[in-house]
Amino acid sequence: MARAGLTVERIVAAAADLADEVGFEKLTLSAVARHFGVKDASLYSHVRNLSELRTRLALLASEEMIDRITAAVAGRAGKDALAAFAGAYREFALAHPGRYAATQIRFDGSLRPLVTESGALRRTAEITYGMLRAYGLDEPDLTDAVRLLRSTFHGYCALEATGGFNDPRDVQASWDKAVEALDTALRHWPREGTETDD
């Protein structure tokens, strides 16, 4: 590919594909440069360093993931929306391991303008919090519920991706049961400030 054909968008897209192939942590500027048949220096007029490339990749992956989730939950509410959200999340995580790993990074503060401009994180929050408000949750319960969902989905996908479930029990059946349990927990959420019986 000719050097003149390089753009930020093409570089980030190639990095995303490479991350899925070799793993996000193994992604380097050199590997991306080799993909395009150019020297590392050819990339520096488009991305400043590996940190910027990884941030742009994380934002691309976040956009792709929330696009899938948004389409899945459209027109749904309650348990149906939760199951659709969970399913789209898991499908993306398993189909695109490098992209998914990128969505979990902490952003470099110096690159905050890129994050703000993207809007991917804002959209993710809007869809997630919107789904949970259908359960009648308000802050701070909303944030607690988001943390529960994220930790459950992420933990399950991480274990599944590395072959962590060795029991003969069907993994999909366990996933469906986990989503059902989450729905039950959300419908019977212990509201902040309310007392429960011992």
PASEBA-1860 file (N, C-alpha, C; in nm, 3 decimals):
! residues 198
1> MARAGLTV> 0.085/-0.119/0.000/0.000/0.000/0.000/0.088/0.124/0.000 ~ 0.053/0.219/-0.083/0.134/0.339/-0.094/0.125/0.421/0.034 ~ 0.237/0.484/0.067/0.241/0.566/0.188/0.135/0.673/0.184 ~ 0.108/0.729/0.063/0.010/0.837/0.048/-0.130/0.789/0.085 ~ -0.150/0.658/0.087/-0.282/0.605/0.120/-0.310/0.598/0.268 ~ -0.212/0.630/0.352/-0.232/0.622/0.496/-0.321/0.736/0.546 ~ -0.416/0.700/0.630/-0.499/0.798/0.700/-0.514/0.748/0.843 ~ -0.555/0.835/0.931/-0.578/0.794/1.070/-0.680/0.681/1.074
9> ERIVAAAA> -0.788/0.696/0.997/-0.895/0.597/1.000/-0.846/0.459/0.955 ~ -0.766/0.456/0.849/-0.716/0.328/0.798/-0.615/0.265/0.894 ~ -0.536/0.349/0.955/-0.437/0.299/1.052/-0.508/0.237/1.172 ~ -0.609/0.306/1.224/-0.681/0.257/1.342/-0.759/0.130/1.309 ~ -0.820/0.126/1.191/-0.893/0.007/1.149/-0.799/-0.114/1.139 ~ -0.681/-0.091/1.082/-0.582/-0.200/1.072/-0.535/-0.243/1.210 ~ -0.516/-0.147/1.298/-0.474/-0.178/1.436/-0.580/-0.261/1.506 ~ -0.706/-0.230/1.482/-0.815/-0.305/1.544/-0.814/-0.450/1.497
17> DLADEVGF> -0.795/-0.470/1.367/-0.790/-0.607/1.314/-0.669/-0.682/1.370 ~ -0.555/-0.614/1.378/-0.435/-0.678/1.434/-0.455/-0.713/1.581 ~ -0.520/-0.624/1.654/-0.544/-0.651/1.796/-0.629/-0.776/1.813 ~ -0.729/-0.793/1.727/-0.811/-0.914/1.733/-0.729/-1.039/1.702 ~ -0.631/-1.025/1.615/-0.549/-1.140/1.573/-0.442/-1.176/1.677 ~ -0.370/-1.076/1.725/-0.253/-1.104/1.810/-0.274/-1.068/1.957 ~ -0.380/-0.994/1.987/-0.403/-0.949/2.123/-0.371/-0.802/2.139 ~ -0.455/-0.732/2.212/-0.439/-0.587/2.229/-0.305/-0.552/2.292
25> EKLTLSAV> -0.262/-0.630/2.390/-0.138/-0.599/2.461/-0.015/-0.617/2.371 ~ -0.028/-0.695/2.265/0.085/-0.718/2.175/0.086/-0.623/2.056 ~ -0.012/-0.535/2.051/-0.020/-0.439/1.940/0.091/-0.336/1.951 ~ 0.166/-0.316/1.842/0.274/-0.217/1.839/0.263/-0.133/1.713 ~ 0.326/-0.018/1.715/0.332/0.064/1.595/0.407/-0.008/1.484 ~ 0.510/-0.082/1.520/0.588/-0.155/1.420/0.503/-0.257/1.347 ~ 0.416/-0.326/1.422/0.330/-0.427/1.361/0.233/-0.362/1.262 ~ 0.180/-0.246/1.299/0.088/-0.175/1.210/0.163/-0.125/1.087
33> ARHFGVKD> 0.283/-0.073/1.108/0.363/-0.026/0.994/0.392/-0.139/0.898 ~ 0.427/-0.256/0.951/0.453/-0.371/0.864/0.330/-0.410/0.784 ~ 0.214/-0.396/0.845/0.089/-0.427/0.775/0.075/-0.342/0.648 ~ 0.116/-0.217/0.659/0.105/-0.125/0.545/0.229/-0.126/0.456 ~ 0.333/-0.199/0.498/0.455/-0.204/0.420/0.533/-0.074/0.424 ~ 0.529/-0.005/0.538/0.600/0.122/0.552/0.685/0.117/0.679 ~ 0.771/0.216/0.695/0.852/0.227/0.817/0.768/0.290/0.927 ~ 0.807/0.265/1.051/0.735/0.319/1.167/0.715/0.470/1.156
41> ASLYSHVR> 0.818/0.538/1.107/0.814/0.684/1.100/0.698/0.735/1.014 ~ 0.652/0.653/0.920/0.543/0.695/0.832/0.411/0.711/0.906 ~ 0.401/0.648/1.023/0.278/0.657/1.100/0.270/0.782/1.186 ~ 0.386/0.842/1.213/0.389/0.951/1.311/0.326/1.081/1.264 ~ 0.298/1.092/1.134/0.226/1.211/1.089/0.075/1.194/1.107 ~ 0.036/1.075/1.151/-0.106/1.045/1.172/-0.140/1.018/1.319 ~ -0.051/0.949/1.389/-0.068/0.926/1.533/0.064/0.957/1.602 ~ 0.057/1.022/1.717/0.179/1.067/1.784/0.261/0.954/1.843
49> NLSELRTR> 0.190/0.853/1.896/0.260/0.744/1.965/0.165/0.628/1.984 ~ 0.213/0.522/2.049/0.132/0.404/2.071/0.012/0.434/2.161 ~ 0.031/0.522/2.258/-0.079/0.557/2.347/-0.195/0.618/2.270 ~ -0.165/0.707/2.177/-0.273/0.767/2.097/-0.339/0.662/2.009 ~ -0.260/0.575/1.948/-0.317/0.470/1.864/-0.410/0.381/1.945 ~ -0.368/0.342/2.063/-0.451/0.256/2.147/-0.578/0.328/2.192 ~ -0.566/0.457/2.219/-0.685/0.534/2.258/-0.784/0.541/2.143 ~ -0.733/0.570/2.023/-0.821/0.576/1.906/-0.885/0.439/1.878
57> LALLASEE> -0.808/0.333/1.898/-0.861/0.199/1.881/-0.970/0.171/1.985 ~ -0.946/0.211/2.108/-1.045/0.190/2.213/-1.176/0.263/2.181 ~ -1.165/0.383/2.127/-1.284/0.460/2.093/-1.357/0.397/1.975 ~ -1.282/0.351/1.874/-1.345/0.281/1.761/-1.419/0.157/1.810 ~ -1.351/0.077/1.893/-1.413/-0.045/1.944/-1.536/-0.013/2.028 ~ -1.529/0.092/2.109/-1.643/0.132/2.192/-1.761/0.172/2.105 ~ -1.732/0.243/1.996/-1.839/0.283/1.904/-1.903/0.162/1.838 ~ -1.819/0.068/1.793/-1.871/-0.053/1.730/-1.956/-0.134/1.828
65> MIDRITAA> -1.909/-0.143/1.950/-1.979/-0.222/2.050/-2.113/-0.159/2.087 ~ -2.114/-0.028/2.110/-2.240/0.036/2.149/-2.338/0.041/2.032 ~ -2.287/0.045/1.908/-2.376/0.036/1.791/-2.452/-0.096/1.793 ~ -2.380/-0.204/1.822/-2.444/-0.336/1.828/-2.544/-0.344/1.942 ~ -2.505/-0.292/2.057/-2.594/-0.298/2.173/-2.719/-0.213/2.148 ~ -2.700/-0.094/2.091/-2.813/-0.005/2.063/-2.913/-0.072/1.970 ~ -2.862/-0.135/1.865/-2.950/-0.205/1.771/-3.023/-0.319/1.840 ~ -2.954/-0.388/1.929/-3.013/-0.504/1.997/-3.125/-0.464/2.093
73> VAGRAGKD> -3.109/-0.354/2.163/-3.207/-0.316/2.266/-3.319/-0.228/2.213 ~ -3.309/-0.184/2.088/-3.409/-0.092/2.032/-3.550/-0.151/2.045 ~ -3.640/-0.073/2.103/-3.778/-0.115/2.117/-3.804/-0.214/2.229 ~ -3.702/-0.242/2.310/-3.718/-0.338/2.419/-3.709/-0.267/2.554 ~ -3.759/-0.333/2.657/-3.751/-0.277/2.793/-3.746/-0.392/2.892 ~ -3.702/-0.360/3.014/-3.699/-0.458/3.119/-3.609/-0.576/3.087 ~ -3.658/-0.697/3.117/-3.578/-0.818/3.099/-3.539/-0.840/2.954 ~ -3.629/-0.808/2.860/-3.598/-0.825/2.718/-3.481/-0.737/2.678
81> ALAAFAGA> -3.479/-0.613/2.725/-3.370/-0.521/2.694/-3.240/-0.568/2.759 ~ -3.249/-0.614/2.883/-3.130/-0.662/2.953/-3.070/-0.781/2.881 ~ -3.153/-0.876/2.839/-3.104/-0.995/2.770/-3.041/-0.957/2.635 ~ -3.103/-0.862/2.564/-3.049/-0.819/2.436/-2.916/-0.746/2.455 ~ -2.912/-0.660/2.554/-2.789/-0.587/2.587/-2.678/-0.686/2.619 ~ -2.708/-0.781/2.709/-2.609/-0.879/2.752/-2.560/-0.964/2.635 ~ -2.652/-1.007/2.550/-2.616/-1.090/2.437/-2.526/-1.018/2.339 ~ -2.557/-0.891/2.309/-2.475/-0.814/2.217/-2.337/-0.789/2.275
89> YREFALAH> -2.332/-0.762/2.404/-2.205/-0.742/2.475/-2.118/-0.866/2.461 ~ -2.174/-0.980/2.494/-2.097/-1.105/2.493/-2.052/-1.142/2.351 ~ -2.140/-1.126/2.255/-2.105/-1.159/2.117/-1.988/-1.075/2.069 ~ -1.989/-0.946/2.102/-1.880/-0.859/2.060/-1.750/-0.899/2.129 ~ -1.758/-0.924/2.259/-1.637/-0.958/2.336/-1.572/-1.085/2.285 ~ -1.652/-1.185/2.249/-1.596/-1.311/2.204/-1.551/-1.307/2.058 ~ -1.622/-1.230/1.976/-1.587/-1.223/1.833/-1.468/-1.132/1.808 ~ -1.449/-1.033/1.893/-1.343/-0.933/1.873/-1.263/-0.915/2.002
97> PGRYAATQ> -1.182/-1.013/2.040/-1.112/-1.007/2.168/-1.017/-0.889/2.182 ~ -0.948/-0.852/2.075/-0.856/-0.739/2.083/-0.930/-0.607/2.096 ~ -1.033/-0.590/2.017/-1.115/-0.470/2.027/-1.176/-0.461/2.167 ~ -1.231/-0.575/2.214/-1.295/-0.572/2.345/-1.196/-0.535/2.454 ~ -1.075/-0.591/2.449/-0.973/-0.556/2.549/-0.944/-0.407/2.546 ~ -0.948/-0.348/2.428/-0.923/-0.204/2.416/-1.029/-0.122/2.488 ~ -1.152/-0.172/2.490/-1.260/-0.095/2.555/-1.243/-0.089/2.706 ~ -1.152/-0.168/2.762/-1.134/-0.173/2.907/-1.021/-0.084/2.958
105> IRFDGSLR> -0.950/-0.016/2.868/-0.833/0.060/2.912/-0.874/0.190/2.981 ~ -0.783/0.241/3.063/-0.798/0.374/3.122/-0.732/0.473/3.027 ~ -0.801/0.581/2.998/-0.751/0.677/2.901/-0.646/0.770/2.959 ~ -0.545/0.797/2.879/-0.442/0.895/2.912/-0.508/1.032/2.921 ~ -0.488/1.101/3.031/-0.550/1.232/3.050/-0.518/1.331/2.940 ~ -0.399/1.322/2.881/-0.360/1.416/2.776/-0.439/1.396/2.648 ~ -0.506/1.281/2.637/-0.584/1.250/2.516/-0.734/1.267/2.539 ~ -0.769/1.332/2.650/-0.910/1.352/2.683/-0.990/1.421/2.572
113> PLVTESGA> -0.933/1.517/2.498/-1.011/1.577/2.389/-1.057/1.475/2.285 ~ -0.974/1.376/2.254/-1.014/1.271/2.161/-1.134/1.194/2.214 ~ -1.130/1.164/2.343/-1.237/1.087/2.406/-1.367/1.166/2.403 ~ -1.359/1.294/2.436/-1.477/1.379/2.438/-1.537/1.394/2.300 ~ -1.451/1.413/2.201/-1.497/1.432/2.063/-1.568/1.309/2.010 ~ -1.522/1.192/2.050/-1.580/1.067/2.000/-1.727/1.052/2.038 ~ -1.759/1.075/2.163/-1.897/1.057/2.208/-1.934/0.913/2.237 ~ -1.841/0.818/2.214/-1.872/0.676/2.235/-1.905/0.646/2.380
121> LRRTAEIT> -1.828/0.704/2.472/-1.853/0.677/2.614/-1.985/0.739/2.660 ~ -2.016/0.857/2.607/-2.143/0.921/2.642/-2.260/0.836/2.593 ~ -2.253/0.786/2.471/-2.359/0.701/2.417/-2.373/0.572/2.497 ~ -2.260/0.515/2.536/-2.263/0.392/2.615/-2.334/0.416/2.747 ~ -2.301/0.528/2.812/-2.365/0.561/2.939/-2.514/0.584/2.920 ~ -2.552/0.655/2.814/-2.693/0.684/2.789/-2.774/0.557/2.770 ~ -2.721/0.464/2.690/-2.793/0.339/2.664/-2.801/0.254/2.790 ~ -2.689/0.244/2.861/-2.686/0.159/2.981/-2.775/0.215/3.091
129> YGMLRAYG> -2.761/0.343/3.120/-2.841/0.403/3.226/-2.988/0.408/3.186 ~ -3.014/0.431/3.058/-3.152/0.433/3.011/-3.221/0.299/3.033 ~ -3.149/0.191/3.002/-3.205/0.057/3.023/-3.234/0.033/3.170 ~ -3.144/0.076/3.258/-3.161/0.052/3.401/-3.268/0.140/3.464 ~ -3.291/0.258/3.407/-3.397/0.343/3.462/-3.534/0.278/3.445 ~ -3.547/0.189/3.345/-3.673/0.118/3.325/-3.705/0.027/3.444 ~ -3.602/-0.001/3.525/-3.622/-0.079/3.647/-3.657/0.012/3.766 ~ -3.673/0.140/3.740/-3.709/0.233/3.846/-3.594/0.275/3.934
137> LDEPDLTD> -3.472/0.262/3.883/-3.354/0.296/3.964/-3.313/0.442/3.943 ~ -3.269/0.504/4.051/-3.212/0.638/4.048/-3.076/0.631/4.117 ~ -3.000/0.741/4.107/-2.870/0.745/4.173/-2.886/0.745/4.326 ~ -2.795/0.683/4.399/-2.672/0.617/4.353/-2.691/0.471/4.311 ~ -2.818/0.424/4.317/-2.843/0.284/4.282/-2.810/0.255/4.135 ~ -2.831/0.354/4.049/-2.797/0.336/3.907/-2.651/0.300/3.888 ~ -2.564/0.377/3.952/-2.420/0.351/3.938/-2.384/0.214/3.995 ~ -2.444/0.178/4.108/-2.418/0.047/4.167/-2.462/-0.064/4.071
145> AVRLLRST> -2.577/-0.045/4.007/-2.628/-0.146/3.915/-2.541/-0.157/3.790 ~ -2.494/-0.043/3.741/-2.404/-0.044/3.625/-2.277/-0.123/3.659 ~ -2.223/-0.101/3.778/-2.103/-0.173/3.819/-2.128/-0.323/3.831 ~ -2.246/-0.360/3.878/-2.279/-0.502/3.887/-2.285/-0.565/3.749 ~ -2.354/-0.498/3.656/-2.365/-0.553/3.520/-2.228/-0.563/3.453 ~ -2.151/-0.456/3.463/-2.021/-0.455/3.396/-1.929/-0.565/3.450 ~ -1.925/-0.578/3.581/-1.836/-0.678/3.640/-1.883/-0.820/3.607 ~ -2.015/-0.841/3.603/-2.067/-0.973/3.569/-2.039/-1.007/3.423
153> FHGYCALE> -2.073/-0.916/3.333/-2.052/-0.941/3.190/-1.904/-0.958/3.159 ~ -1.822/-0.867/3.212/-1.679/-0.873/3.182/-1.617/-0.999/3.240 ~ -1.649/-1.030/3.363/-1.592/-1.148/3.425/-1.631/-1.276/3.351 ~ -1.757/-1.286/3.314/-1.803/-1.406/3.244/-1.733/-1.419/3.109 ~ -1.728/-1.309/3.033/-1.666/-1.313/2.900/-1.516/-1.343/2.909 ~ -1.450/-1.285/3.008/-1.307/-1.310/3.025/-1.279/-1.456/3.056 ~ -1.360/-1.516/3.142/-1.343/-1.656/3.176/-1.377/-1.746/3.057 ~ -1.484/-1.711/2.987/-1.522/-1.792/2.872/-1.417/-1.789/2.762
161> ATGGFNDP> -1.361/-1.671/2.738/-1.262/-1.654/2.631/-1.135/-1.733/2.656 ~ -1.103/-1.756/2.783/-0.980/-1.828/2.817/-1.007/-1.974/2.854 ~ -1.128/-2.022/2.826/-1.161/-2.161/2.856/-1.174/-2.189/3.004 ~ -1.218/-2.089/3.078/-1.224/-2.102/3.223/-1.339/-2.184/3.277 ~ -1.436/-2.220/3.190/-1.550/-2.299/3.236/-1.532/-2.445/3.191 ~ -1.490/-2.528/3.283/-1.459/-2.668/3.249/-1.571/-2.765/3.279 ~ -1.668/-2.724/3.358/-1.780/-2.812/3.391/-1.860/-2.844/3.265 ~ -1.916/-2.966/3.254/-1.993/-3.000/3.134/-2.122/-2.921/3.117
169> RDVQASWD> -2.164/-2.848/3.219/-2.284/-2.764/3.207/-2.267/-2.668/3.089 ~ -2.371/-2.660/3.005/-2.368/-2.574/2.886/-2.342/-2.429/2.925 ~ -2.241/-2.367/2.861/-2.203/-2.230/2.895/-2.315/-2.132/2.863 ~ -2.385/-2.154/2.753/-2.496/-2.065/2.716/-2.607/-2.073/2.821 ~ -2.634/-2.193/2.869/-2.738/-2.209/2.971/-2.702/-2.133/3.098 ~ -2.575/-2.138/3.134/-2.530/-2.064/3.253/-2.541/-1.915/3.231 ~ -2.508/-1.870/3.109/-2.520/-1.728/3.076/-2.666/-1.683/3.087 ~ -2.756/-1.760/3.030/-2.899/-1.726/3.036/-2.946/-1.718/3.180
177> KAVEALDT> -2.898/-1.810/3.263/-2.937/-1.810/3.405/-2.880/-1.687/3.476 ~ -2.758/-1.648/3.439/-2.697/-1.528/3.499/-2.777/-1.403/3.464 ~ -2.820/-1.393/3.339/-2.900/-1.277/3.297/-3.033/-1.277/3.371 ~ -3.093/-1.393/3.386/-3.219/-1.402/3.460/-3.200/-1.360/3.605 ~ -3.088/-1.401/3.664/-3.059/-1.362/3.803/-3.038/-1.212/3.815 ~ -2.971/-1.153/3.716/-2.951/-1.008/3.716/-3.085/-0.935/3.707 ~ -3.173/-0.985/3.623/-3.306/-0.924/3.610/-3.379/-0.929/3.744 ~ -3.371/-1.042/3.812/-3.435/-1.055/3.944/-3.374/-0.956/4.043
185> ALRHWPRE> -3.241/-0.945/4.040/-3.174/-0.852/4.131/-3.215/-0.708/4.104 ~ -3.227/-0.672/3.977/-3.263/-0.535/3.942/-3.408/-0.504/3.979 ~ -3.496/-0.602/3.965/-3.637/-0.580/4.000/-3.658/-0.573/4.150 ~ -3.565/-0.628/4.227/-3.577/-0.628/4.373/-3.457/-0.558/4.436 ~ -3.414/-0.451/4.371/-3.292/-0.382/4.413/-3.309/-0.321/4.552 ~ -3.210/-0.340/4.640/-3.215/-0.277/4.772/-3.184/-0.128/4.759 ~ -3.287/-0.047/4.759/-3.272/0.097/4.735/-3.185/0.162/4.841 ~ -3.104/0.258/4.797/-3.021/0.335/4.889/-3.111/0.409/4.989
193> GTETDD> -3.075/0.395/5.116/-3.149/0.467/5.218/-3.268/0.392/5.275 ~ -3.298/0.274/5.220/-3.407/0.196/5.275/-3.351/0.088/5.366 ~ -3.425/0.055/5.469/-3.380/-0.045/5.564/-3.432/-0.181/5.522 ~ -3.351/-0.283/5.540/-3.393/-0.419/5.511/-3.397/-0.500/5.640 ~ -3.479/-0.599/5.643/-3.486/-0.685/5.761/-3.361/-0.769/5.773 ~ -3.316/-0.792/5.894/-3.200/-0.876/5.918/-3.236/-1.023/5.893
END
